Amino acid sequence: MSNSMITGFTVGISFHVATSQLKTMFGLSVPRYKGPGSVIRTWISVLWNLPKTNVATLSTFLISVLVLYLVKRFINDRYKKHMRIPVPIELIVVIIATLISKFAYLHENFHVTVVESVPVGLPSPTWPDFSLVTDYIGDGIIIIVIAYAQTLAMAKTMGLKHNYVVDSNQEMLACGMCSIVCGVFSGYISAASVSRSVVQDGAGGKTQVASVFAAVLVLLVILLIGPYFYYLPMCVLSAVIIVNLQSMFLKLLDIPSEWRKSRYDCAVWVFSCVACIVLNADFGLLAGVLFSLFLIVLRTMLTPVVEVGQIHSSPVTVELRSLDKYSFAQQFSNVKIIQIETPLYFINADIFTAKVFSKTGIDPVSLKKQTKEITIRNASKTSLRNGINGSEGHDKMLEASSDVPVKAIILNASGVAFIDLMGVQALQFLINEFASVDVDVLITSVPENVIPMLKSTGFWTKNGSRLFLTVEAALASVVTAVKIIEDSTKGTHDGAVP
């Protein structure tokens, strides 16, 4: 998964988290939807029931949001360089809101939804019932994949924000061990929580100590303190989550800059986000992966080859650059150098050959068709003449072939990451077709991992003389061959034996 896909997926998950808080923010009783489109259906349901909003709940939520935002924005963020520990405003707001709710009777008089009873204690450790494995193995695999993807996505998001590297294998090991422990205590499959992660990050937590401290507090709540939060308004917890999700939503403002940097990566970013929102996390993740693969395939189809020219040369090396992007790059006389930019495989094999024909300006198939028509025309004419045989048609065909300005084509294969049978067949097709119009094809800089395929298919044995280590070596071979032809032609004109 690319960073663009992870970011889009994380922002999409943030929309799910924010949507889940809507009914709590407005004090509404709306059904909980599941499956694709759940976010859209939830929003429609909330908007439909908006006239039933509990004013006291909404007021408590807005006041909490205002206090949290002001302290975090104008105290914690502004003076973070001068404060060893940021103001724990989330904890302060939770405690104050609980006290106000209890003594102002918000639940009894204004119907503000509160946490109510929090069960205390931990279940006794016990082995899971393995007889249920066949019933839940399918759902379990889906949950594991989504849980790990979300964990890795959140970890990489924080890694990019705070400039540290995430080891995906270590994350998988940690998720597996935590899930085993949770399974023994009748818990859930462990995964990163977007809401809790952004809350901890917003509170200034940077190391594992913050997570350990948070875990200890949760344990204390489970074992001892839970009943004291009976009167905590649920809308206050929603306020804490929404305020800390702002960093996720602000990433939407990066879309224009991402588009300027890379349209492909931006497309993956936006598609993964939208797919996650519309299709939910599981199908959204799958859609994001498939879309990323689709773009990879598309890019190998759109730009398989580039024609290059010389911008600088020395006795040892020749600097080559794209003719389309470097206006001062110069073509070689009678030689076309084509740089292969993608792997050669079944998806782009036909497009590759067509692009080479287009870049070189030579279509052997069309040329052979033209020469065949010339031959037939001349043959029909010679049949009407006395004393003239069909050799004139043959001469015309040779003349048409000799009109091709390019005498050699060099294929730089340094960008071929891998090749399959159809890719090898495409190379052989080019060699055969260009040879039919007296144009030589040379191949240079073949990667080592591609060589076994060329040998196993017999391409290496058949075309070994066409393979060169560098473009310079291939150019030297072309220059030598042209010089020999010119010398022989000159000798023929002078009456000497070539």
DARAFEN-V781168 format. One record per backbone hydrogen bond with DSSP energy under -0.5 kcal/mol. NH is the residue of the N-H (numbers start at 1). CO is the residue of the C=O. E is the energy in kcal/mol with one decimal. If there is no record, write none. Layout:
NH:CO:E
NH:CO:E
This chain:
6:2:-2.4
7:3:-2.6
8:4:-2.3
9:5:-2.7
10:6:-2.5
11:7:-2.5
12:8:-2.2
13:9:-2.4
14:10:-2.1
15:11:-1.6
16:12:-1.4
17:13:-2.3
18:14:-2.8
19:15:-2.5
20:16:-2.1
21:17:-0.6
21:18:-1.0
22:19:-1.5
25:21:-2.4
26:22:-2.1
27:23:-0.7
28:23:-2.3
30:28:-0.7
33:31:-0.7
37:278:-2.8
38:35:-1.6
39:277:-0.5
41:37:-2.5
42:38:-2.3
43:39:-2.3
44:40:-2.3
45:41:-2.3
46:42:-2.6
47:43:-2.7
48:44:-2.2
49:45:-1.7
50:47:-0.8
52:49:-2.0
53:50:-1.9
54:26:-2.6
55:53:-0.8
58:54:-2.5
59:55:-2.7
60:56:-2.3
61:57:-2.3
62:58:-2.6
63:59:-2.5
64:60:-2.1
65:61:-2.6
66:62:-2.5
67:63:-2.5
68:64:-2.7
69:65:-2.8
70:66:-2.5
71:67:-2.2
72:68:-2.3
73:69:-3.0
74:70:-2.6
75:71:-1.4
76:71:-2.4
77:72:-2.3
79:75:-2.2
80:77:-0.7
82:79:-1.1
83:79:-0.7
84:82:-0.5
89:87:-2.8
92:88:-2.1
93:89:-2.9
94:90:-2.2
95:91:-2.2
96:92:-2.6
97:93:-2.8
98:94:-1.9
99:95:-2.1
100:96:-2.7
101:97:-2.5
102:98:-2.0
103:99:-2.4
104:100:-2.3
106:101:-1.4
109:105:-2.9
110:105:-0.6
110:106:-1.3
111:107:-0.8
112:106:-1.8
113:111:-0.5
115:232:-2.0
116:230:-2.7
119:117:-0.6
121:222:-1.6
126:184:-3.0
130:128:-1.1
132:129:-1.8
133:130:-1.4
135:132:-0.7
136:132:-1.4
137:133:-1.6
140:136:-2.6
141:137:-2.1
142:138:-1.8
143:139:-2.5
144:140:-2.5
145:141:-2.4
146:142:-2.5
147:143:-2.9
148:144:-2.7
149:145:-2.6
150:146:-2.7
151:147:-2.3
152:148:-3.0
153:149:-2.6
154:150:-2.4
155:151:-2.5
156:152:-2.7
157:153:-2.1
158:154:-2.3
159:155:-2.3
160:156:-2.6
161:157:-1.8
162:158:-2.5
163:159:-1.0
164:159:-1.9
168:166:-0.8
171:167:-2.1
172:168:-2.1
173:169:-2.3
174:170:-2.4
175:171:-2.6
176:172:-2.4
177:173:-2.4
178:174:-2.5
179:175:-2.2
180:176:-1.9
181:177:-2.1
182:178:-2.7
183:179:-2.4
184:180:-1.7
185:181:-1.3
186:183:-1.2
187:182:-4.2
192:147:-0.5
194:192:-0.6
197:193:-2.6
198:194:-2.5
199:195:-1.9
200:196:-2.6
201:197:-2.7
202:198:-2.6
203:199:-1.7
204:201:-1.3
205:200:-2.5
210:207:-0.9
211:207:-0.8
212:208:-2.6
213:209:-2.8
214:210:-2.5
215:211:-2.6
216:212:-2.4
217:213:-2.2
218:214:-2.4
219:215:-2.4
220:216:-2.5
221:217:-2.6
222:218:-2.6
223:219:-2.5
224:220:-3.7
225:220:-2.2
226:221:-2.1
228:225:-1.8
229:226:-2.0
230:227:-1.2
232:229:-1.3
234:113:-2.4
235:113:-0.5
236:233:-0.9
237:233:-1.0
238:234:-1.9
239:235:-1.9
240:236:-2.1
241:237:-2.0
242:238:-2.9
243:239:-2.4
244:240:-1.6
245:241:-1.1
246:243:-1.0
247:244:-0.5
248:245:-0.9
249:245:-2.0
250:246:-2.3
251:248:-1.0
252:249:-1.7
253:250:-1.5
254:251:-1.5
255:252:-1.3
258:254:-2.6
259:255:-2.4
260:256:-1.7
261:257:-1.8
262:258:-2.8
266:262:-2.2
267:263:-2.1
268:264:-2.0
269:265:-2.4
270:266:-2.8
271:267:-2.6
272:268:-2.6
273:269:-1.9
274:270:-2.8
275:271:-3.0
276:272:-2.1
277:273:-2.0
278:274:-2.9
279:275:-2.9
280:276:-1.1
283:279:-0.6
284:280:-2.2
285:281:-2.4
286:282:-1.9
287:283:-2.6
288:284:-2.3
289:285:-2.2
290:286:-2.5
291:287:-2.5
292:288:-2.1
293:289:-2.2
294:290:-2.4
295:291:-2.2
296:292:-1.8
297:293:-2.4
298:294:-2.7
299:295:-2.4
300:296:-1.6
301:297:-1.1
302:298:-2.1
303:299:-1.8
306:339:-2.2
308:337:-2.4
309:321:-2.9
310:330:-3.1
311:319:-2.2
312:319:-1.0
314:317:-2.9
319:312:-3.6
320:318:-0.5
321:309:-2.3
323:307:-2.5
326:322:-1.8
327:325:-0.6
329:326:-1.4
330:310:-2.6
332:335:-0.6
335:332:-1.1
336:408:-2.0
337:308:-0.6
338:336:-0.6
338:410:-3.0
339:306:-3.4
339:337:-0.5
340:338:-0.6
340:412:-2.6
341:304:-2.8
341:339:-0.5
342:304:-0.9
344:418:-1.9
345:343:-0.7
348:345:-1.0
349:345:-1.2
352:348:-2.6
353:349:-1.9
354:350:-2.0
355:351:-2.4
356:352:-2.2
357:353:-2.2
358:354:-2.1
359:355:-3.0
360:356:-2.3
361:357:-1.2
362:357:-1.0
364:362:-0.6
367:363:-2.6
368:364:-2.9
369:365:-1.7
370:366:-2.2
371:367:-2.7
372:368:-1.9
373:369:-2.1
374:370:-2.4
375:371:-2.5
376:372:-2.4
377:373:-2.5
378:374:-2.9
379:375:-2.5
380:376:-2.1
381:377:-1.6
382:378:-2.7
383:379:-1.5
384:381:-1.4
385:382:-1.0
388:385:-0.6
389:387:-0.5
392:389:-0.9
393:390:-0.6
394:390:-1.1
395:391:-2.3
396:392:-2.3
397:393:-2.1
398:394:-2.2
399:395:-2.2
400:396:-2.5
401:397:-2.1
402:398:-2.2
403:399:-0.8
403:400:-0.6
404:401:-1.5
407:334:-2.3
408:334:-1.5
409:440:-2.9
410:336:-3.0
411:409:-0.6
411:442:-3.3
412:338:-3.0
412:410:-0.7
413:411:-0.9
413:444:-2.6
415:340:-0.7
416:413:-1.8
417:415:-1.1
420:344:-1.7
424:420:-2.1
425:421:-2.5
426:422:-1.9
427:423:-1.8
428:424:-2.4
429:425:-2.4
430:426:-2.1
431:427:-2.2
432:428:-2.5
433:429:-2.7
434:430:-2.6
435:431:-1.9
436:432:-1.4
437:434:-1.3
438:435:-1.7
439:434:-2.6
440:407:-2.2
442:409:-3.0
443:466:-2.8
444:411:-2.6
445:468:-1.2
447:413:-0.6
450:447:-1.3
451:447:-1.0
452:448:-0.6
453:450:-0.6
454:450:-1.6
455:451:-2.3
456:452:-2.7
457:453:-1.5
458:455:-1.2
459:454:-1.0
460:454:-2.2
462:458:-2.1
463:459:-2.5
464:460:-0.6
466:463:-1.8
467:464:-1.3
468:443:-2.5
474:470:-1.6
475:471:-2.7
476:472:-2.3
477:473:-1.8
478:474:-2.1
479:475:-2.7
480:476:-2.2
481:477:-2.3
482:478:-2.7
483:479:-2.3
484:480:-2.1
485:481:-2.1
486:482:-2.7
487:483:-2.5
488:484:-2.5
489:485:-2.4
490:486:-2.4
491:487:-2.4
492:488:-1.9
493:489:-2.1
494:490:-1.7
495:492:-1.1
496:491:-2.7
498:496:-0.5
